[in-house]
Each structure stands twice: as C-alpha cells, then as structure tokens.
Amino acid sequence: MTIKWQNYYAERTKHITGSQIRQFFALTERPEVISFAGGFPGNEFFPCKDISAALAALVLEDGKQALQYTSTEGSAELRTYLAEKMTGEGAFKLADNLIITDGSQQGLDLLSRILVNPGDAVLVEEPAYIGGMSAIKSYGGIPVGIKMDEEGVIPSVMEKTIKRLKDEGKNPKIFYTVPNFQNPTGYTTSLQRRQAVMAIAYRYNLVIIEDNPYGNLCYEGEVPTSYVAMDEREQVIYLGSYSKILIPGIRIGWMAGPKSLIEKVSLAKQTTNLCSSTLGQQLAYRLSESGYVDLHINKLIDLYREKRDRMLNSMKHYFPADIEFSEPKGGFFIWVKFPEYYPPSREILNIALKYNVAFVHGEGFFSDSKCGSHGARFSFSQPNSEEIETGIKILGSLLHTISENKTLEAVGQ
Ligand SMILES: Cc1ncc(COP(=O)(O)O)c(C=O)c1O
C-alpha cells in the first residue's frame, strides 16, 4: 500500500496552494508559442561572457571565501555597498539595516512568516503581484485588494477599506506595494499618491512593504521618491533585487528595514537556508562596485524600451479601438482591459493559444478572484521585437473578429 501524502501534511500547509494561472503555463511555454505570459527577463540580454569572466576571476582570486558559507545576513561588503547606494538615493541606511536574500521573493516569504498571523488581513494592490499574495496566503494571511488606477492605489478606497476591516474586528497592519512599473499593470504610483498613502500608513500604524524590482528599468522620465526615502518613522521595509537588473540566476536580492526587524528576519532566514549564495553575493558585489551593473542597466534601458515601444505601437495599430492598455514608463508589463461586452480574457486566451499566442488572463492578480475577468497581463520582456509585432498582429485580428461579433463563435468556438 502506498502512503497518502496528503494525510501527512502539516496543518499550516493547507494555505499553500498553486496559483490558478499555473495550469496555463505549460501551454504558454511551448516553443511554437509567442508568449507574452512569462515575466522573466530577456535572456538574450544576459551578459554571459562578462559573468563568466567575473566568476572565473572571483574563484581564482578569492575562492576560499567565495566558495565558503557566509553569514546569514550576508556579505558585509555587499550590504555596505547597497546601504551606501540607498543612502545616496535619499534613504539613509547602514549595513545593519540590510539583509541579503535569495531574491525579493524570499524577502516576501520571510516577512510574511514573521509578520502575518493566520486570518490577518493584509492590504495589497488590486491587481497585485501573484507571488506577493501567495507568500501572504501561505502563512494564512488574507490579501485584501485596494483598487488602483494609473496613479497607483486610490487613497480614499484604502482608507475606507481600513475602516471597514476595523469595523469587522480586523486590524490590518501591512500594505504590500510595487510602486514602480508594477507587476501586473505597469502603473507607477505618483508622488502625490505616495504621500497620501504614507500619511494613511502613519495614521493607522501600517507597515509598508515596498517591493522594487523594476524601478531601475525606467525608460522615460524618473521614478518618484521611494516610500523608504520618505519614511521618517521606520515604517517601511524595502525589497531590492538583482534579478531584473543583472540576472535572476544568482538569486540575490536584499531587504532594508529597521535593525531590530532585520535581526528577526535573520533568525527566520537561518532555518531557511543558513545564508544566501556566497558566490552570488561576491559576484554581485564585484560587478556593482566596479560600476559594471550601472552600465549594464543603461544598456538594458535602451533594449527594453525598444521592446516596449514595439508592443505599444503594435497594440495601437492592430488592436480594436475599444481595448484599453496601460502605457508603462518602465518595467516589463502592459495591462490590457477588454470591454465587458467581450468574452472573459480567460476564454480569449484559450483561443489565442490555438493561434500560438499567449498572455496571462486577469483573475489570478486579484485578491477577489471574481474580479479581473476582463483584464490581462502582457509582458514584452522575453520575445524579440519581431515576435512582439507578429504576436500582437495575430491577436489583433482575432480581437477584431470578436469585437465585431461580440462572441467567440465568430472565431470558430
Ligand atoms: C513584483 C515582484 N516582486 C518580486 C519578484 C521576485 O523577484 P526575485 O527574482 O528578486 O525573487 C518578482 C518577479 O517577477 C516581481 O515581479
């Protein structure tokens, strides 16, 4: 007789569930599919030769350290470098305010682990980054979405939601946000909204988790002041990452926050992985300190801007005029809104897949999965420019048929 593994799982694992968009991922990743679904960086931009040379030099010159374990909070050199960089950007930090993580996803997991009790309401953007909501849910937290527009979450909605939750006896204590070029909408929270959100956070004693993996990939203008730089009361925890500005393969990110919180996070991290990859940290340090990462970011900005422009221009040209889409000034994502009289985006995706084009349908990004049925996330980071135009053109022709007939039957469904 074989063991029934589900009977062995700990009680707390009942909150660990896959995202509903996963079922589509196998389909979207088929080689013949032009996929706007994945949010990975374009791997044609990975500087393989430079990384290879830097790794070889690192191991030869400093292998005894670089191949050893390091402290749980991470390499002092890298933390000092990052703290100085943050200080230069207006957010005063010391190395003790930082811990190195296995990417910002681990930061989200560790923070959920130490801050979220089962049943806690956690404020998130609506729509929100799925991985952030999954981390919150995996510890029994309940993400509660705050509606967004192009300027970020709407402060009046935020305040109303907090009051409603308090009336229900719940006391939200966290707001999780991706203020720059958000995943999935591409929206950037305006300075005015940041100030309003910060004021709400102070009024209701909310901690803000500011997740900023895309802020450096800014293709137009500048990003507004970060929450962490505005904060005067140590109520902001900041998450940074090398995944999108260098490579995700080294799995190196960082968390910055009050020293006492970082010490607690460090204790939690000890039982998770002892430390993040020493090799990855040393590599990130060498490439950052020499100025290489900044130069690489400048190259990425030009390369991704070209892809973004191609996708936006293609959407303008090929999509029916009644379809709305965001115009992000950076990052990887464009949020598409199909009118209510269209079929749900999930059904449109099903047909698009038959024509070998993929995107991510909307519901998974909403804390209330009854919402988002007519939204979709399009990522321009992975396909090349020609594929972007071809994929959007194919989709555009499908959408015109749907738009004219208001039904999927017109496209053979
Ligand atoms: C908003 C957001 N946060 C965190 C992550 C995780 O990134 P990392 O590779 O740093 O763990 C991603 C990855 O796509 C993301 O989009």
The ligand as an ORCA input file, in Angstrom:
! r2SCAN-3c Opt
* xyz 0 1
  C       6.890     42.416     -8.140
  C       7.847     41.293     -7.988
  N       8.378     41.043     -6.778
  C       9.258     40.044     -6.593
  C       9.640     39.224     -7.638
  C      10.621     38.130     -7.363
  O      11.868     38.514     -7.821
  P      13.234     37.876     -7.312
  O      13.817     37.206     -8.506
  O      14.038     39.027     -6.827
  O      12.911     36.911     -6.228
  C       9.114     39.439     -8.918
  C       9.475     38.551    -10.020
  O       8.962     38.561    -11.087
  C       8.202     40.505     -9.092
  O       7.652     40.774    -10.283
*
